Structures are given as structure tokens and as C-alpha cells.
Amino acid sequence: MLNAIYLRIKIEILKLKNAKVGIFVIKKISSSALKIIKLFKEYFVIELFYEYEFILNAIKHYLVPGHELLFFLEKKKLLDCYKIKESQLPKILVINIFID
């Protein structure tokens, strides 16, 4: 938790280093720390990011294509359709978590 005491220490470090921006990645913030941020907002830009904003579920991400196992005939149709050899396909381990 970002509390007032920790935040005051970090603001003093910002002052010593003549910094104008402070970035904090936090789980929670106390109400007293929020008050301190309001007091110092004319001197510093203080940005808060919550940890959950950085958590990425790689399996459910929209850029990850669907993965599925193909039976022999399906694989043959795919290879014929794209005119490629089996050795040209990417390899996926049986234990891969992306396979449905």
C-alpha cells in the first residue's frame, strides 16, 4: 500500500534530484497519500498505476490466434491448400497451454 510516510520520502527524493515526475506502481493507496498528492500536484507530476493494469493474460489476449490440434486429414488439406510441407509448420508441444 502506498501510504503517506512512504510517499513523503519519495517526494523528498524527487526534490533532491530536481525531478518533476514521479511514477508509482501500487496495489492500494491510503487516503492520506491521496491528500499529499493533491498538495504537491503543482510542483510535481505524480502518476499512479495499479498493478492489475499491467497483468496480461496471454491465453485470452486478442492478438493470440486460436490454436487447435488437427487430425491427419485436416492437416493434409491445410498443407495442400497452402502448398507447404509439414516441416514448414511451426512446432507446438503437446503440453502447450494454448491448445484447446
Order of alpha helices (4+ residues) and beta strands (2+ residues): alpha-beta-alpha-beta-alpha
